[in-house]
Amino acid sequence: MAADQAHEQAGWLLPVDIGTVGRARSAVPLSHESVNPVVLDAIVRAYRRHGFPPAFRLPDLPAFERLHGWLAGMGFVREQPTLTQ
């Protein structure tokens, strides 16, 4: 399912979709490289400008532990874990 719109911002894909599928409006990193935490605030503002609550879709990998911590410090909580095979 493709989002209605998708924007790239500082190494992140920001899909924006009016449908009911949460992943179609959740920011996702385009690589597993380190992330500048400053971009997180910009992503939050971008989703709020579109009228959506900000959401992040992140893998549960050691490379993202710091990012998970930064987001938790910003008040984000983990929801809807996905298991795939």
N, C-alpha and C positions, 0 to 999 in steps of 0.2 A: 504494500500500500504506500503510495507516494503522498507526501504532504502537499497541501495547496501551494505553499511557498516554502523555500528553504534558503537561508542566508548563511554565509561563511563569515566567521568572526574570529580572528586571532587563533586559528587552528581548531575551531569548533564548528560543527554544523548545527544550525538552529532552525529546525523545521517548525512551521507554523500551520496548523490545520484546525478548522472549526469542528471537525468530527469528534467522536467520542473516544478514539484510541489515544491513550496518553503518550505513547512513544512518538506519535506524530506531532507532538509539541513538547519534546524533551531535548535539551541540548546534549550533544554527544561529541566527545573529543575525536579528532581525526587521526590521532596517533597515540602511542603509549609513552611519549616523551614528557618531560616535566612541564608543568603548567604554571604560568604566572598567575598568582591568585588575584591580581588586579582585574583580570579579564572576567572573573566570576561576577563582580558587581556590574560590569557592562552587560553580561548575559541576563542577569536578573532584570536590569532596566529595559532591555530589549523585549523580553517577554511581557513585562508589565505595560509597555507602550502598545503592544498588540492586544492587551486585555486578558492575558493568560497568566495564571500563577506560574512562576518559574519552576522548572523541573530539570533534573540532570539524570542522564542515563549513563551509568559508569560500570565497567567491569569490576569484579571483585578480585583484583590482582594486586600483588605487592607494589607495583609501580603506581598505584592509585591510592595507597594508604594515606599519604599526606593530603591529597585532594579530598578524600572522604572526611578527614579531620577538619580541614578548612570549612567544608560545607556544613558539618555538624556545628562548628563554631558560629556559623551564620544562621543557625536555627533549622537547617534542613534535617529531615529524618528519612531513614530507609523505608520504602514501601514497595509492595509488589515484586518480591524477588522472583526471578524467572529461572526455571530449570529447563535445559534443552538436551537433546540427545542426538 
